[in-house]
Amino acid sequence: MMEVLHNLAFGFSHALTWQNLLFCAIGCTVGTLVGLLPGLGPLATISILLPLTYSIPTGGALIMLAGIYYGAQYGDSVSAITMKIPHASSIVACIDGYQMTLQGRTGLALFTAGVSSFIGGTVAIVVLSFFAPMLGEVAFLFGPADYCALMLVGFVCVSFVTTGSLLNGMAMCLIGVLLGQIGTDVNSGMERFTGGLPFLADGVGLVSIALGCFGIAEITKNLDNKDERTPFNGAIKLMPTWPEFKRIIPSALRGSVIGSFMGILPGGGPVIAQFAAYALDKKVSKYRHEIGNGAIEGVAGQAAADEAAARTSFIPLMSIGIPENAVMALMMAAFIIKGIQPGPNMIAGHPDLFWGLVASMWVGNVFLITLNVPLVRYWLSVFKIPYSVLFPSILFFVCIGTYSVNNNLDDVFITATFGFIGYLFLRLDLDAAPLMLGFILGPMLEENFRRALLLSRGSFVPFFTRPISGTLIGVIMVFIVWQLIAFFLQARKNKAAGKLPPVIAEA
């Protein structure tokens, strides 16, 4: 305990220099602004700014790039909540966050996202400080079979993520899985489901689907209304009441724990953490019946998980030298450019960089909440512009953001196609969130499933005999049995009341 406090004090002595404070502030500000722009996530921004690290001192360069990363996580929530235009890490924020906007509670939603992000970041920094060397080894315990079981647990979240019927949610999830199969097979090198179109050889981008099914679809739906409207109406209510604040804290803490864990696992990170936190809130929250219709918990949990996972994703990189996502791979490149090899020897060999970066994360946390909470009123003043004036600008940034990911015009046409498909989903009352879940988890499940079978020579036994995968599959089976029992009990009640079962009635 005392050793960790001593190390943190040593880290703050480096992070609180005027030079590093300036770089941290620049990173957080740039990250937030980037998060507001559709399609321009931290990956694109860090890629663009990476050459600047040549002329910036090592500590300041790493602190600035880290600030861009977790600053963008909060900025993502702003565009998702106010305009229903998400990035990969803010898809879930579209569900309850945008509903709160439609109810005139945008200020409360953005305040909730800011405070929850601060809580999630703080919890993750504590985890990072105390357990980084030890938790880095957790990733080594997971084999392909364990990751496969973990992905299956993610699919169980469909019943919580969907805001419509479970049948529709499962169907949308299956569509997402099928979309994830488009492209070149990693093992055989053969193209699948491309229809002979060269631009689909690399698959369909997550950005294109997210911006199309959520952003363009929502714009089209709003234009379909004849009444002149703005994305935000009503007075700005920023501060929550005490009962509302008491609803934020438990949800944010639950999301922080989930995000801290998911950030450690390769392939996890903020994208999956937000779905897991939302699913947990929808199951254990006292106000779970409101989630999906503009509940504070639907914003708080995912925001905390998002921010926590963004920080703990540094653990595999700095403790064992393994980047767990594309952004961390770029961070690793920044380390190597400066002549530093991330790994087990980094803490002992470069304690000033390791603990300085950890301390700067909390400094960045303070910057984000002091920067963004007061600016909520200014964000909302922009969204008071009449929609007929605002929507062309939104579409412009959607197109620019989509194009900038791969510098490919075909991505813009793919996004427009999914905008039309997303509009059809809205007209048919189909929720796009399960589709995104299936699209994200499907390829990961396939990859780990095939890898596990190759290692076991076609045997399914390791899925059940390995401690981690066996436990997770047991949890899945218990959940399925529990859901079936709940369904039949509800059907019996409906029969006694002279009603049809929910699935039959909706069909």
N, C-alpha and C positions, 0 to 999 in steps of 0.2 A: 504493500500500500504506500509506504513512505517512499519507496524507490520510484513508483509511478508518479507520485506528486512531485518528486525531485525532477524527474524527466520532463514533466509538463512545464514546470517552472523554467527549465532549461530551454524548452521549445518556445515558450512565450517570450523569452529574452531575445530570441531571433525573430519571431513573428511580429513583435511590436516595434521593430525599428521603423523609422519614417518611410524608408524605401520599400520595405515589404508591405507596410500598411497601404501604401499607394498602389502597389501592384495588386494587392487583394481587392481594393476598392474598384480598380479598373476591371478586374476579372468578373466581379459580382455584377457590376453595372452592365458590361458588355453581354454577359450571360443572360441577364434578365431581358435586355432589349432583344437579343437573339431569340429567346423563348417566346416573345410576343409575335414574331414573324412566322407565318405558316411555312413549314418545310425546313427552315433554317435552324436545325438543332445544334447541340454542342459538338457533334461529330464534324459537321461542315465547318463550324467556326474555328475549332481547334486545328483542323487541317489547314485552314487559310492562314492562321496566325502562328503555326509551328515554326516557320522560318525566322520569325522575330526572336525566337529563343536563342539564336546565335549571338545576338548583341545584348541580351539581358542577363544579369547575374543568375547563377544556377537556382538559388533559393527563390528569388523573385519570379523567375520564369515558371517554375513548378507551381508556386502559389497562385500566380495569375491564371494558368491553365486550369488548375483545380477550381478556382473561383468561377470561371466560365462554365465549367461542367455543372456544379451544383446550383449556380445562379440560374442557369437555363431551366433547371427542373422546376423552379418556382415560376419563371416566366411562362413556361408551358401552360401552367394552370390558368393564367389570366386569359389567354386566348380561348382555352377550352370552356371556361366558365362563362365568359361574356359573349362569345360568338359561336360556341360549339365547333371550334376548329382546333383539333388536338394535335399534339405530337405523339410519338410512341409512348412516352411516359405519362401522358395525361388523358388517355382514352377514357378511363373510368370517371375522371372529373366531369366529362360531358353529361353523365347520367343525372346526378343530383345537382351538380353545380349549375348547369344550364337551366334546370327546372327552377332553381332559386332565382336566376336572372329573370325568367318569365314571370315569376311571382313578385318582382320588384325588390328582391333581397340580394342584389348583386354585391353591394358593399359588405354585407355580412358574410357572403360566400368567400370573397377575396380576403377578408380579415381572417376567416377561419383557415383558409389555405395558408396564409402567412404565418399565423401562430402555430399551426400544426406542423408546418415545415420546420419552424424553429425548434419545436419539441423533438421531432424526428431526428433532426440534425444533431441536437444535443445528446440524445440517447445514443446515437450511433458513434459520436465522438468518444463517449465514455467507454463503449464497447471496444472501439479502436484503440484507445489508450491502454486499457487493462488487459485485453485478450488478443491483440493483433498477432503476436508470435504464436500463441497457442491455437487460435481459431484458423490461422492459415493452414494448419494441418488437417482441418475438417474436410477441406476439398479433396484431399487424398483418399479419404475414406469412401467417397462416392465413386462407384464403378458405373459402367453403362447400364446395367440392370437397375441400379438404384436411381439413376437419373430417369430412366424409363418409367419407373413407378412414381417418381415425383411428378413427371409430366401428366400421368394418369390422374393423380390427385388434382392437378390443375384443371383437367377436364371436368372433374366433379364440381368445380366452382361454377359451371354453367348454370346450374339451378339457382345460384345466388346472384349471378351477374345479370341475367336476363330480367327485364322489367315486364315481359309479357308471359305467355304460357310456357311451361317447360317443354312442351312438344315443339313449339316454334323456336325456342332457344336452342334445343338440340339440333334442329334442322339447320339453323343459321351457323352453328358451330361446325357442323359437317361441311357446309359450303366453304367455310374458312379453311378447313383442313384440305379440301380439294384444291382451293386456290394456292395453298402453300406447296402443292406438288408440281406446279407449273415451273418449268425450267430444265436445267441440266442435272441429271442424276449424278450425285457425287461419286458413287462407287463405279458405275458402268460408263459414265461419260455420255450417255444417250440423252437426247432431248425428250421431255415428256409433256404432253398436253400443250404444246406450243402452236399447233395448227400450221406448222411450217413458217411461222413468223419469226424472223431473226431477232427482233427486239425483245422477244419473250424468252430467249435462250438463258438469260440470267434470272428469269423469274419475274414476278410482280413485286414491286417495292412496297414496303409497309407504309411509307409516306404517301404513296399514291392512293392506296386503299383508305387510309385514315382521313386524308384531306378530301377525298371524293365522297366516301360514304357518310362522313360527318359534316365537313365544311361546305362543299358545293351543294350537297343534298339539302342542308338546312337553309342555305341562301335561296335555293330554288323554291323550297316550301314557303319561305317568307314572301317571296315575290308572287307566289300563287295567291296570296291574300290581297284583296282589293283595297283594304284599309291601309292608309299610310301609317307606318310604325317605325320605331327605333328599337335597337336591340335592348336598350335599357330605358325604363320609364319609372317615374316616381321619385320620391325623396331619397337621398343617400343616407342609409342607416348603416353606420360603420361599426360601432361598438355593440357587442352582444349584451343581452341582459344576463344577470347572474345565472338563472336557470339554463339559458342557452350556453353559457360558458362552461357550466358543469357537464353539459353534454359533449363538449369538444374534448375535454381532457381525457376521459377514459378511452375514447375512440382513437385519439392521437397516440396515446401510450401503446395501445394494442398494435396500431399500424407501425409504430417505431420498432417494436420487438420483431414483428414479421419482416419489415424492411431490413433490419440489421442482419437477420439470418439469411434472407434471400440474396443480399448483396455479396455475401461470402461465396456463394455457389457459382461456379462457371455456368453461364447460360441463364442465370437468374437475373439479378439486377432490378432496376426500377420498373421495367415493363411488367414482369410477372408479379412483383411485390404488390403493385397496386391492385391487381385482381384478387390476390390472396387476402389482402387487408379488407377489401370491400366484401368478399365472401364471408369473412369472419364476423364483420360488423352486422351483416344481414342475418347472421345466425344467433349471435349472443347479445346484441344491443337491446336495451329496454325499449327502444323506439324503432325496432326493426320493421314494424309494419309501415313506417313512413319512408323507409329507404327505397329509393327509386322514384319518389315523388317530391324531391326537394328537401331531403333531410340533411341536417348539419353533419351527421355521422358519415354520410356518403361522400362528403368533401374532406372531412378531417382525417379519417383513417387512411385514405389513399394518398393524401398530401404528405402525411408523416412517413408512410412506408416508402414513398417515392424519394423523399429527401434522405431518409436513413440508408436506403439501399445505395444511393449515389455515393455516400461516404464510405460505407463498409466495403464497397467494391474495390477500394484501394488496398484492402487487406491481402487478397491473393497476390496482387501485384508487388507490394512492398515486402511481404514476408516470405513468399516462395517464388516470386519472379514469374508468375503466370497471369497474363491479362485476361479478365473474365468477360470482356465485351470489346467492341470496336473502339470505344472511347478510351478504355484502359490501354489498348494496344498503342494508340497515339500517345498516351501519357508515357508509356514505356519507351517509345521512340524519343520523347523529349528527354527522359533520363539518359538514354544511351548517347544522344547528341552531346550531352554534357559530360560524357565519360563515366557515367555511373551505371552499374549493372544491378537492377533490382533483384532481390533475393534474400536468402537467410542471413547473409553477411551485411546487409544494408544497415540494419539497426546498429550493429557494432561498429561498422566501418564509417558510416556517415550519420551519426546521431543528430547532428545539427539539422540536416535535411529532413530526416524522418520526423523528429519531434517538432521541428519548426513547421512542417507541413500539417501535422496533426493539430497543433495549436492554432494555425492560421484558419483551419476549418471552423473553429468556434468563433474566431474574429470575423470570418466571412458570414457566419450565422447572424451575428449582431448587425453587420452591415446590411444584410438582406432584409431583416425585419425593420430596421430603422429607415431603410431606403424605400421599401415597398409599401408598408402600411400607410405612411403619410401620403404616398402617391396614389392610393386607391381612388381618391376623389378626382384626381387628374385623369386617370385611366377612364373613369366613368364619364367625365365631361366630354371625352372624345366620342364615346359611344352614344351620346345624345344627338349626334348628327343624324338627320333623316336617313332612313335606310336606302332610299332611292339614290342618295348621294354616296353613301358609305359602301354599298355592296360592290360597285365597280373597283374600288380601291382594294377591297378584300380579295376579290377574284384576281386582281393584278398580283398581289403578294402571294396568293396561292400558286399561281403559275410560275412566278419567279422562284419561289421556294422549292417547288417540285423540280424545276429545271436545274437548279443549282446543285441538287444532290449528286447527279451523275453527268451534268452538262449534256443532257440528252432530251431533244424535243419530243421523242416518243413518250417519255414519262408524263408530259403534259396531256397528251391525248389519252393515255391510260387513266390518268386522274379524272379527266372529263367523263370518260366512260363509266368509271365507278361513281362519279357524281350522279349520272342518270340512273344507275342501278340503285344507289342509295336513296334517291328520290322515290323510286318505286317501292323500296322497303318502307319508307315513311308512309306512303299512301296505303300500303297494305298492313300497317301497324306492326312491322317486324323490326326487332331491335338489332342494331348493328354491332353492339358490344360483344355478344357471343361469337360473331363472325371473326372479330379481331382476335379473340382468345384462341379460337381454332387455328387461325392463320399463324399465330405466333408459336403455339405449342406443337402443331402438327408436324412440321419438318424436324423439330427437335426430338419428338417422340420417335419418328421414323429412324432418324440417324442413330439414336442410342439403342433402339430395338434391334436394328440390323447389326450394330457393333457387338451387342451382347450375345446375339446368336452366333456370330462369327467366333467370338472368344470361347463359347461353350460348345462349338461344333454342332449347332442346331438344337441343343437341349434347352428346354424351358425350366429345368430344375433350379438353376441359380436365381431365377426371379422369386422363388419361394423359400430358398434355403439361406440366401444372404440376409443378414439381420436387418439391414436398412430397408431393402426392397420388400422383404417378407412382411415387415411391420407396416409399411405403407400400403401394401396390397390388402393386408388385414383390415386396416382402417377404411379402405375403399369398400370392401365387402360389408363391413358393419354399417357404413353409411347407406349403401344401396338397400340392404335389408330394412334399415330404419325407415328410409323413404317409402319403400313398398308397404310397410305396415301402416305408416301415416296415411298413404293414399287409400288403402282399403278401409281404414277406419273412417276417413272422410267420406268415402263412397257409401259406407253403411249409414252414416248420419244423413247424407243427402237422400238416400233411398227411403229412410224413415220419414224425411220431410217432404217426400214426393218430388225431389229434384234429380236432375241428371248429374253424373260425375263431372268434375271440371273439364277433363280432357275431351269427353264425349260432347259436352255442351258447346265447347269452343270449336270442335270439329264440325 
